[in-house]
Amino acid sequence: MTSTNPVTGRIQLFDVDSSQIHSIGHDADSNTLSIRFTRGYGDKRGPGSLYHYANFSAEEFQAFKEAESLGKHFGAYIKPFPEKYPYHKVAEQQQAA
């Protein structure tokens, strides 16, 4: 699950089974975690905003993707620590009308 698309330089994302998180990816060269959150509810649910988190090691990514609940892991070990994992919003997925 660790790869960067050489054509675009973007981190490859993999869909996950989570109500809060749509997909995740990691770039070991830059220690960057990529998370695309879920947006909407029910039938209107789909991919939402994309964020990159810095200083996220391959070992931390392995623990994250193996967590019983990605949302709980994110809320306990990543979100509360913006000093350790500075982040920025990359993009928001456009949804068809």
Rosetta blueprint (number, residue, H / E / L):
1 M L
2 T E
3 S L
4 T E
5 N L
6 P L
7 V L
8 T L
9 G L
10 R L
11 I E
12 Q L
13 L L
14 F E
15 D E
16 V L
17 D L
18 S L
19 S L
20 Q L
21 I E
22 H E
23 S E
24 I E
25 G E
26 H E
27 D E
28 A L
29 D L
30 S L
31 N L
32 T E
33 L E
34 S E
35 I E
36 R E
37 F E
38 T E
39 R E
40 G L
41 Y L
42 G H
43 D H
44 K H
45 R L
46 G E
47 P E
48 G E
49 S E
50 L E
51 Y E
52 H E
53 Y E
54 A L
55 N L
56 F L
57 S L
58 A H
59 E H
60 E H
61 F H
62 Q H
63 A H
64 F H
65 K H
66 E L
67 A L
68 E L
69 S L
70 L H
71 G H
72 K H
73 H H
74 F H
75 G H
76 A H
77 Y H
78 I H
79 K L
80 P L
81 F L
82 P L
83 E L
84 K L
85 Y L
86 P L
87 Y E
88 H E
89 K E
90 V E
91 A E
92 E E
93 Q L
94 Q L
95 Q L
96 A L
97 A L
